[in-house]
Amino acid sequence: RCSRRSPAAPNRRFLALFDPSPVVADIDDETFGEMVEYRPVWSCNEREAVLIAGRLGLPMHQGTFRTLIERMARRLDSALIVRVGKGGAWLARPEAELVAGFPVHAIDTNGAGDCHAGVLCAELSRGTGLREAVGIANAAAAIAVTRRGPATCPSRIEVEKLLAMQTL
C-alpha cells in the first residue's frame, strides 16, 4: 500500500503497480479493461510488453521499440516500465527514456522481474521518485541475477553499494 496519490491517476487514493506476467495474454477483456481504467504504473519485461501492446491493438511493426512503448504509455494513460535485462529498463510517461542497467554476469535470471517490482514498490512507498526508483530496482535486479534461485533479492545495503560504485 502506498499512501502517495498516483501521478498517473490523481483520482485514485493509492498508487498501484501492475506487473502482469505473461498471463496478461489470457486475462479476460473485462478485467484487462478494468486494469487499464485503473491506470496503475505498469511494469513488465519485453515479452510481456509485446503481449500488452497486442491487447491494446497496437501494431508492433511501426517504428522502434521505444516508439511502441511510448504509444503504449499513451494508450494506457499511465507510466510504463519495460525491463530489458542488463540494458536496464525503459520508463515511458509517455516519452520514453532508458534508465541504465548494470551489466553483470548473470547466473540465474529466475525471479529478477519479481525483485525489480518489489524493490520498485518499496522505493515508491518511501517517496522516491519514479525514475530514481527504477534505477534502484535495476541495481537490485542486477545483483539478484548473480545468485542462484528465485528468492535472491539483495539487501538495501548491497544495492546502495552497487549504486555508489556506478557514481564513481
Rosetta blueprint (number, residue, H / E / L):
1 R L
2 C L
3 S L
4 R L
5 R L
6 S L
7 P L
8 A L
9 A L
10 P L
11 N L
12 R L
13 R L
14 F L
15 L L
16 A L
17 L E
18 F E
19 D L
20 P L
21 S L
22 P H
23 V H
24 V H
25 A H
26 D L
27 I L
28 D L
29 D H
30 E H
31 T H
32 F H
33 G H
34 E H
35 M H
36 V H
37 E H
38 Y H
39 R L
40 P L
41 V E
42 W E
43 S E
44 C E
45 N E
46 E H
47 R H
48 E H
49 A H
50 V H
51 L H
52 I H
53 A H
54 G H
55 R H
56 L L
57 G L
58 L L
59 P L
60 M L
61 H L
62 Q L
63 G L
64 T L
65 F H
66 R H
67 T H
68 L H
69 I H
70 E H
71 R H
72 M H
73 A H
74 R H
75 R H
76 L H
77 D L
78 S L
79 A L
80 L E
81 I E
82 V E
83 R E
84 V L
85 G H
86 K H
87 G H
88 G E
89 A E
90 W E
91 L E
92 A E
93 R L
94 P L
95 E L
96 A E
97 E E
98 L E
99 V E
100 A E
101 G L
102 F L
103 P L
104 V L
105 H L
106 A L
107 I L
108 D L
109 T L
110 N L
111 G L
112 A H
113 G H
114 D H
115 C H
116 H H
117 A H
118 G H
119 V H
120 L H
121 C H
122 A H
123 E H
124 L H
125 S H
126 R L
127 G L
128 T L
129 G L
130 L H
131 R H
132 E H
133 A H
134 V H
135 G H
136 I H
137 A H
138 N H
139 A H
140 A H
141 A H
142 A H
143 I H
144 A H
145 V L
146 T L
147 R L
148 R L
149 G L
150 P L
151 A L
152 T L
153 C L
154 P L
155 S L
156 R H
157 I H
158 E H
159 V H
160 E H
161 K H
162 L H
163 L H
164 A H
165 M H
166 Q H
167 T H
168 L L
